[in-house]
Amino acid sequence: MTFPMPNLIPALPEIFVLVMVSLILIIDLFLSAKNRFITYALTQITLLGAAWITVSTHGAVPEYTFSNMFVDDAMSDVLKLMSYIAVSVVLVYSRTYISQRGMFRGEFFALALFALLGMMVMISANHFLVLYMGLELLSLSLYAMVALQRDSSVATEAAMKYFVLGALASGLLLYGMSMLYGATGSLNINQVATVIQHSTGNHVVLTFGLVFIVAGLAFKLGVVPFHMWIPDVYQGAPTAVTLFIGSAPKIAAFAFVMRLLVEGLQGLVQDWQGMLVIMAVLSMAIGNIVAIAQTNIKRMLAYSTISHMGFLLLGFLSGSLNGYSSSMFYVLVYVLMSVGGFGMVLLMSRQGFEAENLDDFKGLNQRKPWYAFMMLLFMFSMAGIPPTVGFYAKLSVLQAALQAGFLWLVVAAVLFSVIGAFYYLRIIKLMYFDAPLDDTPIRPEGDMAILMSTNGLAVLALGIMPQPLMALCAYAIQRSLL
Amino acid sequence: MSEGSTLLSWVIWLPILAGLLVLATGSDRNAQFARLIALIGAGANFLMSIPLFTGFNRLTSDMQFVEKASWIETFNVSYHLGVDGISVLFIILTTFTTLLVVIAGWKVIEKKVAQYMAAFLIMSGLMIGVFSALDAVLFYVFWEAMLIPMFIAIGVWGGPNRVYAAVKFFLYTLLGSLLMLVAFIYLYHKSGGSFSILDYHSIQLDLDVQVLLFIAFFTAFAVKVPMFPVHTWLPDAHVEAPTGGSVVLAAIMLKLGAYGFLRFSLPILPDASHALSGFMITLSLIAVVYIGLVALAQSDMKKLIAYSSISHMGFVTLGFFLFSDLGMEGALVQMISHGFISAAMFLCVGVMYDRMHSREISDYGGVVNTMPKFAAFFMLFAMANSGLPGTSGFVGEFMVILAALKVNFWYGFLAATTLIFGAAYTLWMYKRVVFGPVANTHVEHLTDITKREILVLGLLAVAVLGMGLYPLPFTEVMHASVNNLLAHVAQSKL
């Protein structure tokens, strides 16, 4: 019996990250607290190396390996690159915060890299089980990260909640997958798609499985009615971890939906479209309305996330290439804004003080006009006001939904975003119109200051020149789905 | 002469760049420097915009000074600029007003000077962008971006209730704009993937679609104009805004809404415009008569002028929906004239507010005794506001009333009541504030206007009188474009 050696090239970035994270775990054992920065540096080097490998192994046509269980296509390369950037930025933003709170330990970085590995596997999965494996790797790392601050009862509670609900969602997902397996006889995404396309599977079983799959997906995305965990986890987790959860995992969740619904279950588009419509409307409604009542900025941004995920669904449910690339554009833009928004919360926090309340932003324009301006850009971008990039994200998903004929849905989305504009404006009001409550100077570290400025200006620059990113998304989607 | 010119881009981006430069001067220690840069920027921008007017070919209705470059290929959006005889006038009005605002805020604004000046310069560039955009997305970007500096201007330098006013202003306008965006997206798909406004002028649309689109555009533009019954944000915003903010709001931002009707509603949706003209005329007449009466009851000067603005803008929308060249040109003249007069009125109130910190009419009385020069200027503008012949206020109103009379006697009759109400509320306010014995010690200690204020009010006085006595240069520029627009409106798209 011969065992054919699989082609490892498509999976090279994953292998590299795995090797590096194992190395980091070992090296970290021998480092004293004083030299811990080496772990941090190694983590950043890992991200850089992974990016280099991803770019250099990029090919125009999809490459399959491990018996077609794993795929390396244009979409996966773009999404992975964006995930590296997001994780790298998150780590820079978090560094000061975590070292002030005793979390600057090897575990934090190892868990972050494991989570990244999980995302990469999800992004490249072409098989239900691989997808599930990646998801679990990501989720388990995140549960641990939330609970990393052991003495904090709030964080522990949040981790517990996240874990219990997350496990439930994973269960739903697995159940749905097993139904699909029963109906189609395969777990391979391409084969499932073919079977459904030729409508040889039992439609009732398929739809039944689909419902569970959509429920599982909805939980991971955090859309209504599976959104309960988002506000609690976002608020309870240490802000650095909230920042992490709110960034790269959203990219992975996007890939998750693409692989499962679009590539695997395209034949059932009529069925899942309706479900997504309901979830999109509810998310936009509840996310935007409930956010108004929040006084904690992390919780407010959590509800804002829910509404953004509702917008994201608008692209998917239009069921066209145009729609998918719009959604991809939306998720990348969302990550850019969300990293900036939570990053500002980290920037305002200091030793022994968490800038968690909206009031902590009062008078920021008088304390630090530049950062107030950055936050203004993030907030207007989230509200979708030009000339920030958030506007184009909304424009592209709205046009996709309108092209698919969902006029009433588009009008509803627009109305909810007016409601949403209110709470973003409130932050700007606090920063610009009110007097500061305390005058403690805000002195971010040099790298964070530069990166935050870049982040804010990127929101503006992409708002003036959105074409490159849009073209990149269109390219990635077209190359992967045709 | 206009091909290959980048003048329009310069006129848009120069104030924005100047604004960023002003912002870079930082804190109030460099305030004088910030003021100087702002003045140079605004002055240069005004001078730069003059060739748009002098070099404008008055014989054609084509777009001039056209610039076109690909911008967002994915959605076929282009950076497409151009002006016709209608928009060119508003560009000049914008650069002129911005210059006045910078001079008027010279001494008055003492905190965050750089941010104040920058907000108005950037706003100026964005508003010119709205007037010259020929691509729907570009138009929308300028249209919405403009809200940001205005929101900040009202919220930071405004009166006691400024936060409420700023948020109300923003959300009101945002709601309307977003529905307009949906209409743009619809037209984009309908036209087979084009965001060019000129392409929209020639696509066929069913009547029910036209009516829906008309409603979407109506919410955007009626809020901005503002038309009755969505006018309630304006008095709040005006009262709380700093003087510069009120001037820009009244002189230019309100015109943007009216301009939107001309650029989108009328030529793209001619059948819906005709079908709904009765509705539009009714709303306009309500604004003219009812809001005129509301103005009569105000005790706050700024509020009174705000209501008077709404009433005067009623004339503009009335003129548009009469579909005659006299009405249309009258409405346009009224827009320009109102730009000058409302700016002047708000500046006059600003002059008094800076000295007394009160806008209440009852706090004043006998101002003429202490500020005779000011009283003379204020008199001129009050007369212009009530539509006295010889001032610019008369020309537009008279043309619209004549046009209305031709269509229906009662339209003309109701519109003409403004000559009475307008005179009543303006002159009554003037009488109570300026004439009579000195009311209190505060008024007694008033000092007359400075040279800087004379310069600002003097420039406006020249404009008001010039346009009133010799309106030909203005109507001549717009003539070809108005006829072209009327031809579009007359052509059914069914």
Interface residues (C-beta under 8 A of the other chain):
Chain A: P369 L376 F380 I385 P386 P387 F391 Y392 L395 S396 L398 Q399 L402 Q403 L407 V410 V411 V414 L415 S417 V418 A421 F422 L425 I428 K429 Y432 F433 P466 Q467 M470 A471 A474
Chain B: G26 W71 I72 E73 T74 F75 Q115 V137 Y140 V141 E144 A145 L147 I148 F151 I152 G155 V156 R162 V163 A166 V167 F170 L171 L174 L175 L178 L179 L181 V182 I185 Y186 Y188 H189
